[in-house]
């Protein structure tokens, strides 16, 4: 009985949270338009927008925790204070991954789908934050390199989409290519969620029987210099680096199964 009531409450609270997120995105867009007039330089407008997003995400996560939709714990957050001009690479088990990580970073650049720029709810925020669209490959690397040279942290989910629970981690090589071509280090972040929720094939209204708990571990910083020093062609170095990142982001239990 209590379990059924808890699930019913979390379903209602999840619906309310989705509504709040959508309304919040519209409000931020409306607030940003007048505030942007105060900043003449694009870099100042971008930093202000990203700071607003960070604060909004922190409030949203507090709402989710307060309503009992999720619980979460962040480990190693202090490591992010050392990072300037590097990639932040993470696995992608849930729809909340970006929210969790962006709430930790004072300035966070991100590569997004071009369609998000035209999204009626988040398009204004995406454009204001200066997120980089992935539509044109010829412009993508120079745009990323420009942000990294300014000392930014570029958040990337190299799986390209949310992962399937229980399936082996499969990373695309785009993040490795970017790190090698821009010659920047990679900070690892591992996200775990138990039980799984908001996965790729799970609708928002299918709440798990227990409250999901997220654990975000900010891991090691991977130096790119050894991969460059190996004197390999970039495609081969990218494959080597991708294999390293895959092993590093795979949970220990799953790693042992794969090795066994």
BALO-759419 format. One line per 5 residues: number of its first residue (from 1); their letters; for each residue z, x, y of N, C-alpha, C, O. Coordinates in steps of 0.02 Angstrom, whole numbers. Layout:
<recs>
NUM	A	Z X Y Z X Y Z X Y Z X Y ~ ...
</recs>
This chain:
<recs>
1	XXXXX	0 41 -60 0 0 0 0 43 63 -40 33 108 ~ 46 92 64 51 136 122 -12 177 130 -35 190 186 ~ -41 199 73 -102 238 75 -159 196 105 -199 222 145 ~ -163 132 86 -215 89 112 -207 77 187 -257 77 223 ~ -145 68 210 -133 59 281 -150 122 320 -177 119 375
6	XXXXX	-133 179 291 -149 243 324 -224 252 332 -247 273 385 ~ -263 235 279 -336 241 283 -364 192 334 -410 210 372 ~ -337 132 336 -361 82 385 -348 106 456 -390 98 500 ~ -289 134 466 -272 159 533 -318 217 553 -343 219 610 ~ -330 263 506 -373 321 523 -445 299 534 -480 330 574
11	XXXXX	-468 247 499 -535 220 512 -540 192 583 -588 206 618 ~ -490 153 603 -489 126 671 -484 182 722 -520 182 772 ~ -440 231 709 -430 286 756 -493 329 761 -509 354 815 ~ -530 337 706 -592 375 707 -644 339 750 -680 371 788 ~ -649 273 744 -696 234 784 -678 241 858 -723 250 900
16	XXXXX	-614 237 874 -592 245 944 -610 315 969 -631 323 1026 ~ -601 365 926 -615 434 946 -689 444 961 -707 478 1009 ~ -733 414 920 -804 419 933 -822 387 999 -862 414 1038 ~ -791 330 1013 -803 295 1077 -780 338 1136 -814 343 1187 ~ -721 368 1128 -694 411 1181 -739 471 1193 -751 491 1250
21	XXXXX	-764 500 1138 -808 559 1145 -871 541 1184 -891 577 1229 ~ -902 485 1165 -964 465 1200 -952 449 1273 -990 471 1316 ~ -898 412 1286 -882 395 1356 -863 458 1395 -881 465 1454 ~ -827 503 1363 -808 565 1396 -868 607 1415 -869 638 1469 ~ -918 609 1371 -979 647 1387 -1014 618 1448 -1039 655 1491
26	XXXXX	-1017 552 1453 -1049 520 1510 -1009 534 1574 -1038 549 1626 ~ -943 529 1569 -900 542 1628 -908 614 1651 -913 627 1711 ~ -909 661 1604 -918 731 1623 -985 742 1658 -989 780 1707 ~ -1037 709 1634 -1103 714 1666 -1101 689 1737 -1128 720 1783 ~ -1068 631 1747 -1064 602 1813 -1022 645 1860 -1036 650 1920
31	XXXXX	-970 675 1832 -928 720 1873 -965 784 1890 -958 811 1945 ~ -1005 808 1842 -1038 871 1852 -1089 869 1909 -1096 917 1946 ~ -1125 813 1916 -1177 809 1967 -1152 823 2037 -1182 864 2072 ~ -1097 792 2060 -1071 810 2127 -1040 880 2129 -1046 915 2180 ~ -1006 900 2075 -974 966 2076 -1026 1022 2077 -1012 1075 2106
36	XXXXX	-1083 1012 2047 -1134 1064 2044 -1160 1083 2113 -1184 1138 2124 ~ -1155 1036 2159 -1177 1050 2227 -1134 1102 2261 -1155 1133 2310 ~ -1073 1112 2236 -1028 1161 2266 -1044 1232 2244 -1021 1280 2275 ~ -1082 1239 2191 -1098 1305 2164 -1172 1319 2174 -1215 1286 2143 ~ -1188 1367 2215 -1258 1382 2229 -1290 1425 2175 -1349 1420 2162
41	XXXXX	-1250 1469 2144 -1277 1514 2095 -1276 1482 2025 -1226 1452 2005 ~ -1332 1488 1988 -1335 1458 1921 -1279 1482 1875 -1252 1442 1836 ~ -1262 1547 1879 -1210 1572 1834 -1143 1540 1848 -1104 1529 1802 ~ -1128 1525 1912 -1066 1492 1929 -1065 1420 1904 -1015 1396 1879 ~ -1122 1386 1911 -1127 1317 1885 -1117 1316 1810 -1083 1272 1783
46	XXXXX	-1148 1364 1776 -1143 1367 1703 -1071 1380 1681 -1046 1347 1635 ~ -1037 1426 1713 -968 1442 1695 -921 1384 1709 -875 1371 1670 ~ -932 1350 1764 -891 1291 1779 -900 1237 1726 -852 1207 1703 ~ -963 1225 1708 -977 1174 1657 -945 1192 1590 -916 1149 1557 ~ -949 1256 1570 -920 1277 1507 -844 1272 1508 -813 1256 1458
51	XXXXX	-814 1287 1566 -741 1280 1572 -721 1207 1566 -669 1191 1537 ~ -761 1162 1595 -747 1090 1590 -752 1067 1517 -711 1027 1494 ~ -803 1092 1482 -812 1074 1411 -752 1097 1371 -726 1060 1329 ~ -730 1158 1383 -672 1185 1346 -611 1141 1356 -577 1124 1308 ~ -597 1122 1418 -539 1080 1433 -546 1011 1401 -498 984 1373
56	XXXXX	-606 983 1405 -618 917 1375 -609 919 1300 -581 872 1271 ~ -633 972 1268 -627 977 1195 -554 985 1175 -533 957 1124 ~ -515 1022 1214 -444 1028 1198 -409 960 1202 -367 944 1160 ~ -426 922 1253 -397 854 1259 -419 811 1200 -379 773 1172 ~ -482 816 1181 -508 775 1126 -473 793 1060 -456 748 1022
61	XXXXX	-464 857 1047 -429 878 986 -357 855 987 -330 837 934 ~ -325 856 1044 -256 830 1050 -254 756 1035 -207 732 1004 ~ -306 720 1057 -311 648 1042 -318 637 967 -283 595 938 ~ -362 675 934 -372 668 862 -307 682 824 -290 647 776 ~ -272 734 845 -208 751 812 -156 697 826 -120 677 781
66	XXXXX	-152 674 888 -103 624 906 -113 558 871 -65 524 853 ~ -176 539 861 -192 476 826 -186 483 750 -188 433 714 ~ -178 544 726 -172 554 654 -239 556 618 -241 549 557 ~ -294 567 655 -359 571 624 -365 636 585 -390 637 528 ~ -343 692 615 -344 757 582 -281 796 601 -245 777 647
71	XXXXX	-271 851 566 -225 904 589 -264 969 586 -315 973 551 ~ -241 1019 623 -278 1082 622 -233 1139 641 -181 1130 672 ~ -254 1200 619 -217 1261 634 -267 1316 650 -317 1323 616 ~ -253 1355 702 -296 1410 722 -260 1475 708 -203 1485 729 ~ -293 1520 673 -264 1586 656 -308 1641 686 -369 1640 679
76	XXXXX	-276 1689 720 -312 1746 747 -348 1732 812 -395 1768 830 ~ -327 1680 849 -361 1663 911 -360 1721 961 -406 1729 1001 ~ -307 1761 959 -300 1816 1007 -357 1867 1001 -372 1903 1049 ~ -390 1870 943 -445 1917 934 -504 1901 979 -543 1945 997 ~ -512 1837 997 -568 1817 1039 -563 1845 1110 -613 1851 1145
81	XXXXX	-503 1864 1131 -494 1892 1197 -526 1961 1203 -539 1985 1258 ~ -540 1993 1146 -571 2059 1146 -647 2055 1151 -680 2107 1160 ~ -675 1996 1145 -747 1990 1135 -784 1975 1200 -771 1926 1235 ~ -831 2019 1215 -877 2011 1271 -944 2037 1248 -950 2093 1223 ~ -995 1996 1257 -1061 2018 1236 -1069 2026 1162 -1094 2077 1138
86	XXXXX	-1048 1975 1123 -1056 1978 1051 -1072 1909 1024 -1066 1859 1059 ~ -1091 1906 960 -1103 1843 926 -1039 1820 893 -1002 1860 865 ~ -1027 1755 894 -974 1724 855 -1008 1683 801 -1039 1632 815 ~ -1002 1705 739 -1038 1675 682 -988 1640 637 -937 1668 618 ~ -1002 1577 621 -955 1536 581 -992 1495 529 -1052 1480 537
91	XXXXX	-956 1477 477 -983 1428 430 -978 1359 461 -947 1351 514 ~ -1008 1309 429 -1017 1244 463 -1003 1186 416 -1050 1150 397 ~ -940 1175 396 -926 1121 348 -921 1051 379 -924 1002 342 ~ -913 1045 445 -897 980 474 -928 971 543 -948 1020 576 ~ -931 909 564 -957 893 630 -912 918 686 -935 924 743
96	XXXXX	-849 933 671 -802 955 722 -800 1030 732 -761 1055 773 ~ -840 1068 696 -836 1141 699 -848 1168 769 -811 1210 794 ~ -901 1143 800 -917 1167 868 -860 1150 916 -843 1191 959 ~ -833 1090 911 -779 1069 955 -718 1116 947 -688 1137 996 ~ -701 1131 885 -644 1174 872 -653 1244 902 -608 1270 934
101	XXXXX	-712 1273 892 -723 1342 915 -733 1344 991 -707 1389 1024 ~ -771 1298 1018 -783 1298 1091 -719 1286 1130 -714 1306 1188 ~ -671 1252 1100 -607 1240 1134 -566 1304 1141 -518 1306 1180 ~ -585 1357 1105 -547 1420 1106 -576 1470 1155 -541 1518 1174 ~ -638 1461 1176 -673 1511 1215 -678 1492 1288 -702 1437 1304
106	XXXXX	-656 1536 1333 -663 1521 1405 -736 1510 1425 -751 1465 1464 ~ -780 1552 1398 -852 1545 1409 -886 1547 1341 -876 1594 1302 ~ -927 1497 1327 -958 1493 1261 -1031 1470 1269 -1044 1413 1288 ~ -1077 1516 1256 -1148 1498 1253 -1165 1476 1182 -1131 1496 1134 ~ -1217 1436 1176 -1233 1408 1110 -1307 1395 1106 -1338 1376 1156
111	XXXXX	-1336 1404 1048 -1406 1385 1035 -1406 1314 1007 -1371 1299 958 ~ -1445 1270 1038 -1444 1200 1019 -1516 1175 1007 -1564 1207 1029 ~ -1522 1120 973 -1586 1088 964 -1612 1062 1031 -1574 1036 1071 ~ -1677 1069 1042 -1708 1047 1104 -1696 972 1117 -1690 950 1174 ~ -1692 933 1062 -1683 861 1069 -1618 843 1105 -1613 791 1137
116	XXXXX	-1567 887 1100 -1503 873 1133 -1509 874 1209 -1469 843 1244 ~ -1559 909 1235 -1569 910 1307 -1589 842 1334 -1578 827 1393 ~ -1617 799 1290 -1639 732 1311 -1592 678 1286 -1605 618 1295 ~ -1538 698 1253 -1490 650 1227 -1455 614 1285 -1429 648 1329 ~ -1453 547 1285 -1423 511 1342 -1349 522 1350 -1322 514 1405
121	XXXXX	-1314 542 1297 -1241 552 1301 -1223 623 1320 -1180 634 1362 ~ -1255 672 1288 -1234 741 1297 -1286 784 1332 -1274 843 1346 ~ -1345 756 1347 -1399 795 1378 -1378 827 1443 -1393 886 1456 ~ -1344 790 1486 -1323 816 1550 -1275 874 1543 -1279 923 1581 ~ -1229 869 1495 -1180 923 1483 -1215 984 1454 -1200 1040 1475
126	XXXXX	-1261 974 1408 -1297 1030 1376 -1336 1069 1429 -1335 1131 1429 ~ -1370 1033 1473 -1409 1067 1526 -1363 1102 1576 -1377 1158 1597 ~ -1308 1069 1594 -1262 1099 1643 -1230 1162 1615 -1220 1211 1651 ~ -1213 1161 1550 -1181 1219 1519 -1231 1276 1507 -1211 1332 1490 ~ -1295 1262 1516 -1345 1314 1507 -1355 1334 1435 -1374 1391 1421
131	XXXXX	-1342 1288 1388 -1353 1305 1318 -1427 1319 1306 -1471 1292 1339 ~ -1440 1362 1259 -1507 1389 1249 -1544 1347 1197 -1522 1343 1140 ~ -1601 1316 1215 -1639 1277 1166 -1676 1322 1118 -1698 1377 1137 ~ -1682 1300 1055 -1715 1342 1004 -1787 1322 993 -1815 1336 940 ~ -1819 1291 1043 -1886 1265 1034 -1939 1321 1033 -1986 1317 993
136	XXXXX	-1932 1371 1075 -1983 1423 1082 -1955 1490 1056 -1914 1521 1090 ~ -1977 1513 998 -1950 1575 970 -1963 1636 1014 -1923 1682 1016 ~ -2020 1636 1051 -2036 1692 1094 -1988 1699 1153 -1978 1754 1179 ~ -1958 1643 1174 -1912 1645 1230 -1839 1648 1208 -1795 1663 1248 ~ -1827 1634 1145 -1758 1629 1121 -1720 1695 1125 -1666 1698 1153
141	XXXXX	-1749 1748 1097 -1713 1812 1095 -1703 1841 1165 -1647 1863 1180 ~ -1753 1840 1210 -1739 1864 1279 -1686 1823 1314 -1645 1851 1351 ~ -1685 1757 1303 -1634 1715 1334 -1565 1732 1308 -1517 1738 1347 ~ -1559 1741 1243 -1495 1760 1213 -1473 1829 1237 -1414 1840 1252 ~ -1520 1875 1240 -1504 1943 1261 -1478 1943 1333 -1432 1981 1349
146	XXXXX	-1508 1901 1375 -1485 1897 1444 -1413 1874 1449 -1374 1901 1488 ~ -1395 1824 1409 -1326 1798 1410 -1277 1850 1384 -1223 1859 1411 ~ -1297 1885 1331 -1253 1934 1301 -1242 1994 1348 -1187 2022 1350 ~ -1293 2012 1385 -1286 2067 1433 -1239 2049 1490 -1210 2094 1521 ~ -1231 1985 1503 -1184 1962 1554 -1113 1959 1527 -1067 1940 1563
151	XXXXX	-1103 1977 1464 -1037 1978 1434 -1018 1913 1400 -959 1903 1384 ~ -1066 1869 1388 -1051 1805 1356 -1041 1811 1282 -1058 1862 1251 ~ -1012 1759 1253 -1004 1753 1180 -1051 1698 1157 -1047 1641 1181 ~ -1094 1714 1111 -1144 1667 1087 -1124 1640 1019 -1120 1678 971 ~ -1110 1575 1016 -1088 1543 954 -1148 1522 912 -1193 1488 937
156	XXXXX	-1148 1542 848 -1203 1526 803 -1175 1504 736 -1128 1533 709 ~ -1206 1451 709 -1192 1429 640 -1254 1447 599 -1302 1409 598 ~ -1253 1504 565 -1314 1529 532 -1337 1488 472 -1392 1500 446 ~ -1298 1440 450 -1323 1396 397 -1378 1350 424 -1420 1326 386 ~ -1377 1339 489 -1428 1297 520 -1412 1223 518 -1440 1185 558
161	XXXXX	-1368 1202 474 -1347 1133 469 -1279 1133 433 -1257 1184 408 ~ -1247 1075 431 -1182 1072 397 -1191 1085 322 -1239 1062 291 ~ -1143 1121 294 -1146 1139 223 -1125 1081 179 -1093 1034 202 ~ -1145 1085 116 -1126 1035 67 -1063 1058 31 -1061 1113 5 ~ -1010 1016 29 -947 1037 -4 -959 1058 -76 -992 1024 -115
166	XXXXX	-931 1116 -94 -937 1142 -162 -999 1183 -176 -1003 1218 -226 ~ -1049 1179 -131 -1110 1217 -141 -1102 1288 -114 -1061 1301 -70 ~ -1141 1334 -142 -1139 1404 -119 -1163 1408 -47 -1208 1372 -26 ~ -1132 1454 -10 -1150 1464 60 -1219 1496 64 -1232 1546 32 ~ -1262 1466 105 -1330 1493 113 -1343 1503 188 -1351 1455 225
171	XXXXX	-1346 1565 209 -1357 1580 279 -1431 1597 291 -1462 1632 251 ~ -1458 1572 346 -1523 1593 368 -1516 1661 404 -1461 1681 422 ~ -1572 1696 412 -1569 1764 438 -1574 1768 514 -1575 1822 543 ~ -1576 1710 547 -1585 1711 620 -1529 1746 657 -1542 1784 703 ~ -1467 1735 636 -1410 1767 669 -1413 1843 660 -1399 1880 708
176	XXXXX	-1430 1866 600 -1435 1938 588 -1491 1969 629 -1482 2023 658 ~ -1548 1936 631 -1604 1961 672 -1583 1967 745 -1598 2016 778 ~ -1548 1916 770 -1527 1916 839 -1478 1973 853 -1485 2008 904 ~ -1429 1983 809 -1381 2037 818 -1415 2105 818 -1398 2148 858 ~ -1463 2114 773 -1497 2179 767 -1543 2191 827 -1544 2247 854
181	XXXXX	-1579 2141 848 -1626 2151 903 -1590 2159 970 -1613 2195 1014 ~ -1534 2124 978 -1495 2130 1040 -1444 2186 1036 -1413 2204 1086 ~ -1434 2214 975 -1387 2269 963 -1316 2251 987 -1285 2287 1026 ~ -1292 2193 961 -1224 2171 978 -1184 2159 914 -1213 2142 862 ~ -1119 2167 918 -1076 2157 861 -1068 2083 845 -1086 2039 885
186	XXXXX	-1040 2069 787 -1032 2000 763 -958 1987 747 -928 2023 707 ~ -930 1936 778 -863 1913 762 -868 1856 712 -908 1810 721 ~ -829 1859 658 -830 1808 606 -778 1755 618 -723 1769 642 ~ -795 1694 602 -746 1639 604 -758 1596 542 -814 1574 528 ~ -704 1583 505 -709 1542 445 -672 1476 455 -614 1476 476
191	XXXXX	-706 1421 441 -677 1354 450 -671 1321 381 -720 1317 344 ~ -611 1298 366 -599 1261 304 -572 1192 321 -535 1184 369 ~ -591 1143 282 -567 1074 292 -551 1044 224 -593 1042 180 ~ -489 1019 217 -468 989 154 -427 926 168 -377 929 203 ~ -448 868 142 -511 856 106 -571 856 154 -562 850 215
196	XXXXX	-631 863 127 -691 866 168 -701 802 207 -687 747 182 ~ -725 808 268 -739 750 310 -794 766 359 -804 825 376 ~ -830 716 380 -885 723 429 -934 777 408 -959 816 449 ~ -949 779 342 -998 825 316 -1068 797 328 -1077 743 356 ~ -1118 834 306 -1187 816 321 -1206 747 294 -1242 709 328
201	XXXXX	-1184 730 235 -1205 667 203 -1148 616 202 -1152 567 164 ~ -1097 626 243 -1041 579 244 -1039 542 310 -1030 574 362 ~ -1048 476 311 -1043 439 375 -973 441 403 -924 451 366 ~ -966 432 468 -902 439 502 -850 389 476 -791 403 476 ~ -874 330 453 -827 278 434 -801 287 362 -759 248 340
206	XXXXX	-825 337 326 -799 351 259 -742 402 264 -752 461 253 ~ -684 377 281 -627 421 291 -598 440 223 -597 398 178 ~ -574 502 215 -544 522 151 -476 489 140 -447 461 187 ~ -451 491 79 -389 458 62 -329 493 95 -278 461 108 ~ -335 558 109 -283 595 144 -308 618 211 -369 627 221
211	XXXXX	-263 629 257 -282 654 323 -312 723 316 -280 767 286 ~ -372 735 342 -403 802 337 -364 854 378 -340 840 433 ~ -360 913 351 -328 969 386 -380 1025 394 -408 1049 345 ~ -391 1046 456 -437 1101 471 -397 1165 481 -343 1165 512 ~ -424 1219 455 -395 1285 468 -451 1331 490 -499 1343 454
216	XXXXX	-443 1357 550 -493 1402 579 -463 1473 580 -411 1484 611 ~ -496 1519 546 -474 1588 544 -524 1632 582 -582 1638 561 ~ -502 1662 636 -544 1709 672 -538 1777 637 -484 1807 636 ~ -593 1800 609 -591 1858 566 -611 1923 600 -603 1930 661 ~ -636 1969 560 -651 2036 584 -712 2036 631 -752 1990 632
221	XXXXX	-716 2091 668 -776 2102 709 -819 2152 671 -797 2208 657 ~ -880 2133 656 -925 2173 616 -967 2216 663 -1006 2190 703 ~ -960 2282 657 -999 2328 698 -1072 2328 674 -1085 2332 614 ~ -1117 2324 721 -1188 2321 702 -1218 2391 694 -1270 2398 663 ~ -1184 2442 722 -1211 2510 721 -1228 2535 651 -1282 2564 643
226	XXXXX	-1186 2526 600 -1204 2551 533 -1268 2521 505 -1305 2554 469 ~ -1280 2458 521 -1341 2425 496 -1403 2452 533 -1457 2456 504 ~ -1394 2471 596 -1449 2501 634 -1460 2573 613 -1517 2597 610 ~ -1405 2608 598 -1410 2679 580 -1442 2691 512 -1463 2746 497 ~ -1446 2639 471 -1475 2647 405 -1550 2659 406 -1581 2673 355
231	XXXXX	-1580 2654 467 -1651 2668 477 -1696 2624 433 -1747 2647 408 ~ -1675 2562 423 -1715 2514 385 -1760 2474 433 -1742 2467 492 ~ -1816 2448 411 -1853 2401 452 -1808 2341 468 -1764 2323 428 ~ -1819 2311 525 -1775 2256 547 -1771 2200 495 -1716 2176 482 ~ -1826 2178 464 -1820 2124 414 -1774 2143 356 -1735 2101 332
236	XXXXX	-1778 2206 333 -1735 2227 278 -1663 2233 301 -1617 2214 264 ~ -1652 2260 361 -1584 2264 388 -1554 2194 398 -1495 2184 387 ~ -1595 2147 419 -1572 2078 428 -1551 2047 362 -1502 2010 358 ~ -1588 2063 309 -1570 2037 243 -1504 2067 220 -1461 2032 192 ~ -1495 2132 232 -1432 2165 213 -1373 2136 252 -1321 2122 223
241	XXXXX	-1382 2128 317 -1329 2100 359 -1313 2028 341 -1255 2008 340 ~ -1365 1989 326 -1354 1919 306 -1314 1916 241 -1270 1873 234 ~ -1329 1960 194 -1290 1962 132 -1217 1979 145 -1172 1950 114 ~ -1205 2025 191 -1136 2044 209 -1100 1984 240 -1043 1969 222 ~ -1133 1950 287 -1102 1893 321 -1088 1836 271 -1037 1802 276
246	XXXXX	-1134 1827 224 -1125 1774 173 -1062 1787 132 -1022 1742 121 ~ -1054 1849 110 -995 1866 70 -931 1860 112 -879 1837 87 ~ -935 1880 175 -876 1879 218 -854 1808 235 -794 1795 243 ~ -901 1761 240 -885 1692 258 -872 1647 198 -849 1591 207 ~ -886 1672 138 -873 1632 78 -799 1636 61 -771 1691 58
251	XXXXX	-766 1579 48 -694 1580 30 -682 1623 -31 -725 1626 -75 ~ -624 1657 -36 -610 1701 -92 -618 1669 -160 -645 1699 -206 ~ -595 1606 -168 -600 1572 -233 -672 1563 -253 -690 1573 -311 ~ -714 1544 -205 -785 1534 -220 -820 1600 -233 -865 1605 -275 ~ -798 1652 -196 -826 1719 -208 -814 1742 -279 -859 1770 -311
256	XXXXX	-753 1730 -305 -736 1752 -373 -777 1714 -424 -795 1742 -476 ~ -792 1651 -411 -833 1612 -457 -905 1640 -459 -936 1645 -512 ~ -930 1657 -398 -998 1683 -395 -1003 1750 -430 -1052 1764 -465 ~ -953 1793 -420 -954 1859 -451 -942 1856 -526 -965 1899 -564 ~ -905 1804 -547 -891 1799 -618 -951 1775 -657 -947 1768 -718
</recs>
